[in-house]
Amino acid sequence: MSVEIPQSMDDVVMQVAQRRLHGEQVSEDEVIHQAVQDILQALFDEALEGHYDDVHWAGDNLTVTDIMGKQVGELAPQGTSFIADFRENADALITRLEEETAKIVGGR
C-alpha cells in the first residue's frame, strides 16, 4: 500500500499538518474519508494485480464496480461511519477491508 495513504490517526494528523503547511485547509475527517477509499482501492488493485475495479462512495457505504461498470460489492461501516470506525481502530478497519476484498474478489 502507498506510504501516502494514512493508515493510522498519527498518519492522519501528520498529513493534515503537512497539507495545512502548504496552505490547504483540510480536516481530519476529510483525510480519513479519502484514506478509507484509497485503502480499499489499493487492496483491490493488489488483489487483482492491477486497477480493474473502482471503489466509490455511495452515501456512507463504499461500492465496488468492475471494469464493465457492474457493481460487484458494497461495504457498510460497522459503526456510525467509516470515519468513526477508523478513529476507533484503524488496524481493525484495515483488516476488515482486507477480508471483504478477499470475499468480493474470490466470489467471482
Backbone as CSV, one residue per row, in Angstrom:
resi,resn,N_x,N_y,N_z,CA_x,CA_y,CA_z,C_x,C_y,C_z
1,MET,0.849,-1.176,0.000,0.000,0.000,0.000,0.894,1.237,0.000
2,SER,0.437,2.276,-0.590,1.211,3.512,-0.720,1.484,4.154,0.635
3,VAL,2.695,4.677,0.789,3.043,5.351,2.041,2.293,6.665,2.194
4,GLU,1.719,7.190,1.108,0.969,8.443,1.182,-0.434,8.261,1.750
5,ILE,-0.905,7.024,1.818,-2.246,6.764,2.342,-2.150,6.611,3.860
6,PRO,-2.803,7.482,4.606,-2.774,7.360,6.065,-3.400,6.041,6.516
7,GLN,-2.700,5.353,7.422,-3.195,4.082,7.929,-3.369,4.092,9.442
8,SER,-3.213,5.267,10.043,-3.407,5.424,11.488,-3.760,6.881,11.758
9,MET,-4.220,7.151,12.959,-4.536,8.537,13.317,-3.277,9.389,13.341
10,ASP,-2.137,8.808,13.709,-0.877,9.561,13.656,-0.586,10.012,12.229
11,ASP,-0.802,9.100,11.263,-0.597,9.446,9.850,-1.550,10.554,9.417
12,VAL,-2.794,10.487,9.893,-3.798,11.498,9.545,-3.370,12.862,10.067
13,VAL,-2.980,12.922,11.328,-2.553,14.186,11.934,-1.362,14.761,11.164
14,MET,-0.413,13.893,10.800,0.761,14.350,10.063,0.371,14.886,8.678
15,GLN,-0.535,14.178,7.990,-0.937,14.634,6.661,-1.700,15.954,6.733
16,VAL,-2.567,16.101,7.716,-3.295,17.362,7.892,-2.302,18.497,8.101
17,ALA,-1.322,18.285,8.963,-0.319,19.323,9.241,0.480,19.675,7.988
18,GLN,0.890,18.663,7.230,1.655,18.909,6.003,0.831,19.678,4.978
19,ARG,-0.419,19.296,4.818,-1.263,19.964,3.829,-1.579,21.391,4.244
20,ARG,-1.769,21.615,5.540,-2.016,22.978,6.027,-0.771,23.838,5.862
21,LEU,0.400,23.240,6.023,1.657,23.951,5.831,1.764,24.480,4.401
22,HIS,1.153,23.748,3.469,1.146,24.158,2.063,-0.077,25.000,1.706
23,GLY,-0.806,25.466,2.736,-1.912,26.387,2.519,-3.257,25.749,2.260
24,GLU,-3.346,24.438,2.336,-4.612,23.748,2.083,-5.383,23.600,3.394
25,GLN,-6.634,23.995,3.387,-7.485,23.835,4.562,-8.188,22.486,4.468
26,VAL,-7.823,21.579,5.341,-8.375,20.230,5.315,-8.565,19.759,6.757
27,SER,-9.623,18.981,6.965,-9.902,18.466,8.308,-9.445,17.009,8.418
28,GLU,-9.337,16.543,9.643,-9.002,15.135,9.858,-10.052,14.236,9.215
29,ASP,-11.332,14.589,9.352,-12.394,13.766,8.771,-12.270,13.670,7.256
30,GLU,-11.900,14.762,6.598,-11.723,14.729,5.142,-10.574,13.805,4.755
31,VAL,-9.494,13.862,5.501,-8.342,12.999,5.220,-8.712,11.539,5.456
32,ILE,-9.419,11.251,6.542,-9.834,9.878,6.829,-10.786,9.375,5.749
33,HIS,-11.747,10.193,5.353,-12.722,9.820,4.319,-11.998,9.383,3.044
34,GLN,-11.029,10.171,2.607,-10.271,9.832,1.404,-9.380,8.614,1.645
35,ALA,-8.805,8.513,2.838,-7.909,7.399,3.151,-8.639,6.064,3.094
36,VAL,-9.847,6.001,3.634,-10.600,4.742,3.634,-10.852,4.289,2.200
37,GLN,-11.274,5.204,1.343,-11.489,4.865,-0.067,-10.172,4.436,-0.716
38,ASP,-9.100,5.163,-0.458,-7.802,4.847,-1.059,-7.259,3.504,-0.573
39,ILE,-7.468,3.196,0.706,-7.018,1.907,1.241,-7.742,0.774,0.531
40,LEU,-9.069,0.880,0.425,-9.833,-0.179,-0.232,-9.440,-0.295,-1.700
41,GLN,-9.243,0.829,-2.379,-8.822,0.790,-3.782,-7.465,0.097,-3.912
42,ALA,-6.532,0.416,-3.035,-5.204,-0.205,-3.075,-5.295,-1.710,-2.836
43,LEU,-6.176,-2.126,-1.940,-6.350,-3.553,-1.677,-6.891,-4.277,-2.907
44,PHE,-7.848,-3.668,-3.596,-8.370,-4.282,-4.817,-7.314,-4.311,-5.913
45,ASP,-6.571,-3.233,-6.066,-5.515,-3.193,-7.082,-4.480,-4.289,-6.827
46,GLU,-4.146,-4.492,-5.563,-3.175,-5.531,-5.207,-3.750,-6.924,-5.453
47,ALA,-4.982,-7.155,-5.032,-5.608,-8.471,-5.173,-5.792,-8.860,-6.637
48,LEU,-6.074,-7.872,-7.472,-6.327,-8.141,-8.891,-5.090,-7.918,-9.758
49,GLU,-3.974,-7.564,-9.111,-2.708,-7.305,-9.805,-2.868,-6.253,-10.897
50,GLY,-3.593,-5.217,-10.570,-3.817,-4.107,-11.488,-5.110,-3.396,-11.133
51,HIS,-5.344,-2.272,-11.791,-6.532,-1.464,-11.499,-7.671,-1.878,-12.432
52,TYR,-8.481,-2.833,-11.953,-9.607,-3.323,-12.746,-10.949,-2.939,-12.132
53,ASP,-10.987,-2.777,-10.827,-12.209,-2.398,-10.129,-12.053,-0.986,-9.575
54,ASP,-13.171,-0.280,-9.462,-13.167,1.076,-8.912,-13.977,1.112,-7.624
55,VAL,-13.445,1.821,-6.641,-14.109,1.996,-5.352,-14.669,3.411,-5.299
56,HIS,-15.953,3.517,-4.952,-16.624,4.822,-4.890,-17.446,4.915,-3.609
57,TRP,-17.649,6.139,-3.167,-18.567,6.377,-2.058,-19.991,6.382,-2.587
58,ALA,-20.886,5.748,-1.857,-22.321,5.781,-2.128,-22.987,6.089,-0.795
59,GLY,-23.104,7.362,-0.507,-23.584,7.759,0.816,-22.529,7.416,1.846
60,ASP,-22.915,6.656,2.863,-21.971,6.233,3.905,-21.290,4.912,3.576
61,ASN,-21.694,4.275,2.483,-21.136,2.986,2.090,-20.109,3.158,0.978
62,LEU,-19.322,2.113,0.779,-18.383,2.068,-0.337,-18.866,1.009,-1.315
63,THR,-18.895,1.346,-2.593,-19.275,0.376,-3.610,-18.062,0.060,-4.471
64,VAL,-18.076,-1.150,-5.022,-17.002,-1.604,-5.894,-17.632,-1.976,-7.228
65,THR,-17.115,-1.379,-8.302,-17.603,-1.699,-9.642,-16.461,-2.288,-10.455
66,ASP,-16.807,-3.252,-11.312,-15.771,-3.881,-12.128,-15.488,-3.057,-13.373
67,ILE,-14.622,-3.556,-14.210,-14.175,-2.823,-15.393,-15.317,-2.558,-16.374
68,MET,-16.387,-3.348,-16.283,-17.544,-3.166,-17.158,-18.581,-2.225,-16.542
69,GLY,-18.318,-1.732,-15.331,-19.236,-0.819,-14.665,-20.289,-1.506,-13.817
70,LYS,-20.195,-2.834,-13.681,-21.155,-3.597,-12.879,-20.734,-3.555,-11.412
71,GLN,-21.694,-3.273,-10.529,-21.388,-3.278,-9.101,-21.163,-4.713,-8.650
72,VAL,-19.996,-4.960,-8.050,-19.645,-6.304,-7.603,-19.568,-6.407,-6.082
73,GLY,-19.704,-5.277,-5.400,-19.656,-5.319,-3.948,-20.051,-4.003,-3.322
74,GLU,-20.465,-4.087,-2.076,-20.789,-2.893,-1.299,-20.416,-3.164,0.147
75,LEU,-19.775,-2.200,0.756,-19.346,-2.328,2.145,-19.980,-1.225,2.969
76,ALA,-20.476,-1.600,4.132,-21.068,-0.643,5.067,-20.158,-0.540,6.290
77,PRO,-20.166,0.599,6.941,-19.364,0.723,8.164,-19.935,-0.162,9.267
78,GLN,-19.079,-0.545,10.205,-19.576,-1.326,11.340,-20.232,-0.420,12.371
79,GLY,-19.675,0.784,12.531,-20.234,1.751,13.472,-21.101,2.748,12.739
80,THR,-21.093,3.978,13.213,-21.923,5.010,12.599,-21.385,5.456,11.249
81,SER,-20.069,5.317,11.036,-19.461,5.708,9.761,-18.080,5.078,9.656
82,PHE,-17.542,5.061,8.441,-16.177,4.584,8.265,-15.188,5.504,8.982
83,ILE,-15.517,6.785,9.057,-14.642,7.723,9.777,-14.581,7.326,11.253
84,ALA,-15.730,7.036,11.844,-15.763,6.604,13.246,-15.027,5.280,13.425
85,ASP,-15.213,4.348,12.479,-14.509,3.062,12.547,-12.998,3.273,12.514
86,PHE,-12.525,4.161,11.634,-11.095,4.450,11.513,-10.577,5.066,12.803
87,ARG,-11.309,6.046,13.323,-10.875,6.715,14.559,-10.821,5.727,15.734
88,GLU,-11.785,4.811,15.783,-11.846,3.854,16.892,-10.702,2.847,16.825
89,ASN,-10.448,2.291,15.631,-9.392,1.286,15.490,-9.063,1.120,14.007
90,ALA,-8.105,1.879,13.539,-7.742,1.859,12.120,-7.240,0.484,11.689
91,ASP,-6.457,-0.177,12.539,-5.933,-1.502,12.184,-7.061,-2.507,11.981
92,ALA,-8.046,-2.486,12.863,-9.181,-3.404,12.735,-9.977,-3.101,11.469
93,LEU,-10.129,-1.834,11.140,-10.847,-1.466,9.918,-10.093,-1.967,8.692
94,ILE,-8.790,-1.773,8.659,-7.998,-2.222,7.511,-8.075,-3.740,7.377
95,THR,-8.010,-4.457,8.493,-8.142,-5.917,8.452,-9.500,-6.305,7.888
96,ARG,-10.543,-5.618,8.305,-11.892,-5.900,7.783,-11.973,-5.612,6.288
97,LEU,-11.368,-4.513,5.846,-11.368,-4.193,4.416,-10.608,-5.254,3.626
98,GLU,-9.514,-5.766,4.192,-8.766,-6.849,3.540,-9.640,-8.091,3.392
99,GLU,-10.370,-8.438,4.451,-11.248,-9.610,4.427,-12.373,-9.436,3.417
100,GLU,-12.983,-8.261,3.387,-14.069,-8.001,2.436,-13.556,-8.022,0.995
101,THR,-12.353,-7.505,0.785,-11.748,-7.544,-0.552,-11.580,-8.986,-1.003
102,ALA,-11.055,-9.833,-0.123,-10.855,-11.246,-0.459,-12.180,-11.924,-0.798
103,LYS,-13.239,-11.610,-0.054,-14.558,-12.193,-0.330,-15.078,-11.765,-1.697
104,ILE,-14.967,-10.477,-1.989,-15.503,-9.963,-3.257,-14.697,-10.497,-4.434
105,VAL,-13.379,-10.461,-4.329,-12.527,-10.948,-5.422,-12.690,-12.457,-5.579
106,GLY,-12.736,-13.171,-4.472,-12.860,-14.626,-4.519,-14.226,-15.117,-4.944
107,GLY,-15.230,-14.269,-4.839,-16.593,-14.652,-5.186,-16.918,-14.526,-6.658
108,ARG,-15.917,-14.196,-7.461,-16.180,-14.036,-8.893,-15.628,-15.176,-9.689
